[in-house]
Amino acid sequence: MITPEMLEKLELLEKKFSASGQQLGSYLDGLLHSEYLTYWDYIHLDTLLTLQNPRTKFPDEKIFIMYHQITELYFKLALHEMEQIIDAHQPEKSWLIDRIKRINAYFKALISSFEVMVDGMEKNQFLQFRMALLPASGFQSVQYRMIEIYSTDLRNLVEKDSREQLTGQERIEDLYQRIYWKKGATELATGKKTLTLLQFEEKYEQTLIALSKQLSGRNLWTVCQPHLDLSDAADELQIELRLLDLSVNVNWPLMHYKSAVRYLQQSPADIAATGGTNWQKYLPPRFQLRVFYPTLWDQNEINHWGKSRE
């Protein structure tokens, strides 16, 4: 039976599809012959489950691969929200809060799940299969670098010892060359760039510089700042931004540090990371003192950045 509601929808569909130069009947024919959508086709499950390709025969390498793939999907979710925030025209404060809460939820899931990496692999297996991964490293996650660039002004990502020298007149290219992660991917003995860093720069440096230029003057901080009530410690937007700062710059690196200690720390000398990065000095937040939103923290909090959580 054709109800008045169905007739109304058919008229709306006729109007929609006539703009394409086709009659509604043609689309209905296609609908009649098309197969029902399945869950496995919609999310490309069969393809997804074939994307784990270990380089060794150690069973725990699959855990290592899958967890990193999960991590990158969560990063993509975070970037999806960040892109919406940056593109929004005159967003409402409540809308901003909801989006940043989503990002914080993604990082909460990542941080709480990282025990999979800390305790979910046999140490002996990890120390052997990792040698087949050289010089690949989680350091090379471009999505994580993009999250950092979306979150704050580029000057806040400059290596700690260089920040006080900034005049505010530096070009984006100059700031990028002093970005903190470059110092974390240098050879311990010579101070030269590791192959891990050289590979990363060859593939992504121009992309990240272009993104930095695009977001100059419009990142998460500049979009949210006009909506903040800094006189109110209970301001929900301020609370969510502080949580984002802690999640990305303290709790997430500390989970990696915990994992590195579990697998790489030994006497008399620690084992080097796969990318040759100086993980002992690179991962602990107190050494990097990387803060997205310095205005939201008092000096005592910054002085003790990450220390109480190590």
Phi, psi and omega per residue, in radians:
M1 nan 2.275 3.111
I2 -1.544 1.981 3.140
T3 -1.525 2.833 3.062
P4 -0.982 -0.617 3.133
E5 -1.142 -0.698 3.109
M6 -1.169 -0.666 3.096
L7 -1.101 -0.718 3.126
E8 -1.079 -0.750 3.134
K9 -1.159 -0.660 3.103
L10 -1.106 -0.698 3.097
E11 -1.124 -0.697 3.106
L12 -1.154 -0.689 3.097
L13 -1.151 -0.706 3.101
E14 -1.040 -0.741 3.136
K15 -1.147 -0.723 -3.125
K16 -1.113 -0.866 -3.015
F17 -1.403 -0.344 3.098
S18 -1.132 -0.471 3.117
A19 -1.148 -0.355 3.140
S20 -1.569 -0.020 -3.130
G21 1.475 0.136 -3.141
Q22 -2.025 2.683 3.062
Q23 -1.456 2.618 3.117
L24 -0.979 -0.648 -3.117
G25 -0.997 -0.589 3.127
S26 -1.137 -0.728 3.121
Y27 -1.205 -0.636 3.102
L28 -1.147 -0.613 3.055
D29 -1.073 -0.757 3.118
G30 -1.111 -0.700 3.116
L31 -1.121 -0.665 -3.123
L32 -1.111 -0.653 -3.052
H33 -1.589 -0.255 -3.080
S34 -1.302 2.664 3.133
E35 -1.425 2.751 3.042
Y36 -1.159 2.524 3.094
L37 -1.309 2.421 3.077
T38 -1.956 2.753 3.110
Y39 -1.016 -0.820 -3.049
W40 -1.176 -0.552 3.071
D41 -1.306 -0.671 -3.077
Y42 -1.082 -0.738 -3.123
I43 -1.745 0.139 -3.140
H44 0.942 0.859 -3.037
L45 -1.047 -0.778 -3.103
D46 -1.050 -0.706 3.096
T47 -1.184 -0.775 -3.117
L48 -0.984 -0.721 -3.076
L49 -1.357 -0.055 3.086
T50 -1.798 0.083 -3.038
L51 -1.546 0.113 3.114
Q52 -1.813 1.896 -3.053
N53 -2.234 1.486 -3.128
P54 -1.059 2.670 3.104
R55 -1.728 -0.101 3.114
T56 -2.320 3.126 3.124
K57 -1.699 0.127 3.129
F58 -1.318 2.134 -3.059
P59 -0.986 -0.629 -3.057
D60 -1.250 -0.188 3.084
E61 -1.119 -0.567 3.102
K62 -1.103 -0.645 3.075
I63 -1.068 -0.786 -3.130
F64 -1.043 -0.786 -3.140
I65 -1.142 -0.881 -3.058
M66 -1.112 -0.677 -3.133
Y67 -1.157 -0.673 3.105
H68 -1.174 -0.617 3.069
Q69 -1.145 -0.722 3.070
I70 -1.043 -0.756 3.131
T71 -1.014 -0.801 -3.116
E72 -1.131 -0.588 3.087
L73 -1.176 -0.672 3.059
Y74 -1.149 -0.681 3.068
F75 -1.051 -0.705 3.135
K76 -1.129 -0.654 3.063
L77 -1.078 -0.768 3.131
A78 -1.090 -0.775 3.128
L79 -1.140 -0.585 3.089
H80 -1.045 -0.733 3.108
E81 -1.231 -0.708 -3.117
M82 -1.113 -0.707 3.113
E83 -1.073 -0.694 3.111
Q84 -1.122 -0.708 -3.140
I85 -1.104 -0.797 -3.102
I86 -1.154 -0.633 -3.082
D87 -1.443 -0.224 -3.055
A88 -1.191 2.458 3.097
H89 -1.749 2.010 -3.134
Q90 0.876 1.050 -3.107
P91 -1.191 2.572 3.052
E92 -1.297 2.630 -3.134
K93 -1.052 -0.752 -3.129
S94 -1.080 -0.627 3.108
W95 -1.160 -0.738 3.101
L96 -1.084 -0.769 3.136
I97 -1.032 -0.773 -3.135
D98 -1.071 -0.734 -3.124
R99 -1.173 -0.737 -3.122
I100 -1.238 -0.552 3.024
K101 -1.065 -0.681 3.098
R102 -1.072 -0.808 3.135
I103 -1.041 -0.764 3.126
N104 -1.108 -0.614 3.100
A105 -1.136 -0.663 3.109
Y106 -1.122 -0.763 -3.133
F107 -1.252 -0.544 3.058
K108 -1.078 -0.763 3.114
A109 -1.099 -0.736 3.134
L110 -1.116 -0.825 -3.075
I111 -1.136 -0.770 -3.112
S112 -1.217 -0.460 -3.108
S113 -1.536 -0.121 -3.018
F114 -1.222 -0.169 3.024
E115 -1.036 -0.402 3.056
V116 -1.002 -0.669 3.129
M117 -1.416 -0.629 -3.069
V118 -1.254 -0.822 -3.033
D119 -2.070 0.000 -2.985
G120 -1.636 0.110 3.116
M121 -2.314 2.622 3.038
E122 -1.285 2.257 -3.085
K123 -1.002 -0.752 -3.109
N124 -1.102 -0.697 3.098
Q125 -1.117 -0.830 -3.109
F126 -1.018 -0.807 -3.085
L127 -1.136 -0.324 3.102
Q128 -1.639 -0.838 -3.080
F129 -1.249 -0.408 3.139
R130 -1.072 -0.473 -3.113
M131 -1.227 -0.327 3.088
A132 -1.466 -0.075 -3.077
L133 -1.740 -0.150 -3.084
L134 -0.981 2.425 -0.042
P135 -1.711 0.373 -3.127
A136 -1.041 2.562 -3.104
S137 -2.742 2.611 3.032
G138 -1.034 -0.323 3.018
F139 -0.925 -0.491 -3.036
Q140 -1.503 0.247 3.104
S141 -1.283 1.791 -3.107
V142 -1.206 -0.518 -3.135
Q143 -1.139 -0.627 3.091
Y144 -1.126 -0.714 3.099
R145 -1.123 -0.634 3.117
M146 -1.175 -0.676 3.076
I147 -1.029 -0.749 3.118
E148 -1.077 -0.778 -3.091
I149 -1.199 -0.640 3.075
Y150 -1.146 -0.521 -2.938
S151 -1.391 -0.485 -2.920
T152 -2.679 3.025 3.021
D153 -1.191 2.503 -3.043
L154 -1.057 -0.520 -3.118
R155 -1.092 -0.436 3.117
N156 -1.336 -0.147 3.101
L157 -1.788 -0.030 3.086
V158 -1.158 2.518 3.141
E159 -0.909 2.391 -2.937
K160 -0.882 -0.807 -3.056
D161 -1.231 -0.216 -3.124
S162 -1.738 -0.193 -3.012
R163 -1.120 -0.684 -3.097
E164 -1.173 -0.321 -3.133
Q165 -1.483 -0.147 -3.088
L166 -1.226 2.429 -3.126
T167 -1.807 -0.254 -3.067
G168 1.637 -0.078 -3.113
Q169 -1.835 0.051 -3.072
E170 -1.197 2.541 3.033
R171 -1.317 2.759 3.106
I172 -0.973 -0.749 -3.125
E173 -1.039 -0.685 -3.129
D174 -1.199 -0.737 3.113
L175 -1.102 -0.723 -3.108
Y176 -1.090 -0.660 -3.130
Q177 -1.179 -0.271 3.126
R178 -1.875 0.278 -3.065
I179 -1.176 2.573 -2.923
Y180 -1.061 -0.635 -2.986
W181 -1.206 -0.359 3.107
K182 -1.089 -0.671 -3.132
K183 -1.215 -0.445 3.141
G184 -1.383 -0.141 -3.123
A185 -2.129 0.920 3.063
T186 -2.067 2.654 3.130
E187 -1.136 2.370 -3.070
L188 -1.078 -0.675 -3.027
A189 -1.425 -0.707 -2.983
T190 -1.868 -0.343 -3.069
G191 1.390 0.074 3.124
K192 -1.374 2.752 3.074
K193 -1.091 2.381 3.059
T194 -1.317 2.831 3.062
L195 -1.067 -0.592 3.085
T196 -0.967 -0.819 3.139
L197 -1.229 -0.719 3.138
L198 -1.071 -0.746 3.083
Q199 -1.066 -0.797 -3.107
F200 -1.078 -0.776 -3.129
E201 -1.143 -0.705 -3.134
E202 -1.072 -0.687 -3.076
K203 -1.460 -0.670 -2.897
Y204 -2.121 -0.177 -2.990
E205 -1.032 -0.814 -3.109
Q206 -1.153 -0.612 3.086
T207 -1.098 -0.764 -3.099
L208 -1.272 -0.598 3.066
I209 -1.147 -0.747 3.111
A210 -1.090 -0.714 3.098
L211 -1.126 -0.701 3.121
S212 -1.076 -0.703 3.093
K213 -1.151 -0.740 -3.134
Q214 -1.064 -0.641 -3.055
L215 -1.665 0.010 3.107
S216 -1.112 2.041 -3.125
G217 1.553 -0.118 3.066
R218 -2.608 1.460 3.039
N219 -2.161 -3.002 -3.103
L220 -1.003 -0.682 -3.104
W221 -1.175 -0.820 -3.092
T222 -1.197 -0.533 3.097
V223 -1.267 -0.703 -3.066
C224 -1.442 -0.493 -3.006
Q225 -0.924 -0.779 -3.121
P226 -1.115 -0.325 -3.095
H227 -1.648 -0.081 -3.062
L228 -1.425 2.489 2.982
D229 -1.975 1.595 -3.048
L230 -1.221 -0.241 3.106
S231 -1.428 -0.179 -3.092
D232 -2.012 1.885 -3.128
A233 -1.149 -0.307 3.131
A234 -1.624 0.094 3.121
D235 -1.023 2.101 -2.991
E236 -1.148 -0.627 3.127
L237 -1.146 -0.719 3.098
Q238 -1.087 -0.735 -3.138
I239 -1.081 -0.760 -3.115
E240 -1.207 -0.641 3.097
L241 -1.181 -0.673 3.083
R242 -1.112 -0.706 3.115
L243 -1.131 -0.706 3.089
L244 -1.069 -0.756 3.118
D245 -1.022 -0.831 3.141
L246 -1.166 -0.698 -3.088
S247 -1.103 -0.841 -3.055
V248 -1.375 -0.665 -2.963
N249 -1.781 -0.192 3.126
V250 -2.169 -1.104 -2.979
N251 -1.207 -0.683 3.121
W252 -1.185 -0.855 3.078
P253 -1.069 -0.606 -3.123
L254 -1.172 -0.578 3.071
M255 -1.140 -0.660 3.069
H256 -1.152 -0.687 3.120
Y257 -1.105 -0.736 3.114
K258 -1.055 -0.722 3.112
S259 -1.151 -0.743 3.137
A260 -1.093 -0.722 3.110
V261 -1.090 -0.726 -3.121
R262 -1.064 -0.723 -3.010
Y263 -1.785 -0.494 -2.946
L264 -1.956 -0.278 -3.100
Q265 -1.446 2.239 3.088
Q266 -2.783 2.888 3.083
S267 -1.778 2.594 -0.007
P268 -1.464 -0.203 -3.102
A269 -2.365 2.436 3.124
D270 -1.200 2.676 3.077
I271 -1.396 2.451 3.136
A272 -1.288 2.639 3.051
A273 -1.214 2.833 -3.061
T274 -1.050 -0.577 -3.140
G275 -1.561 0.066 -3.101
G276 1.313 0.214 -3.115
T277 -1.261 2.633 -3.134
N278 -1.450 1.329 -2.983
W279 -1.134 -0.496 -3.122
Q280 -1.125 -0.575 -3.134
K281 -1.808 -0.337 -3.051
Y282 -1.491 -0.705 -3.003
L283 -1.402 -0.736 -3.103
P284 -1.082 2.188 -3.079
P285 -1.045 -0.517 -3.099
R286 -1.155 -0.407 3.109
F287 -1.431 -0.636 -3.140
Q288 -1.427 -0.589 -3.090
L289 0.812 0.860 -3.124
R290 -1.588 2.072 -3.069
V291 -2.286 2.113 3.136
F292 -1.206 -0.695 -2.957
Y293 -2.246 1.248 -3.066
P294 -0.983 -0.543 -3.115
T295 -1.099 -0.425 -3.073
L296 -1.541 0.026 -3.111
W297 -2.183 2.530 3.042
D298 -1.475 2.947 -3.026
Q299 -1.100 -0.613 3.128
N300 -1.139 -0.690 3.108
E301 -1.128 -0.704 3.120
I302 -1.194 -0.676 3.126
N303 -1.090 -0.493 -3.114
H304 -1.895 0.449 -3.064
W305 -0.999 1.973 3.068
G306 1.414 -0.227 -3.029
K307 -1.155 -0.701 -3.062
S308 -1.261 -0.193 -3.080
R309 -1.837 -0.120 -3.116
E310 -1.344 nan nan
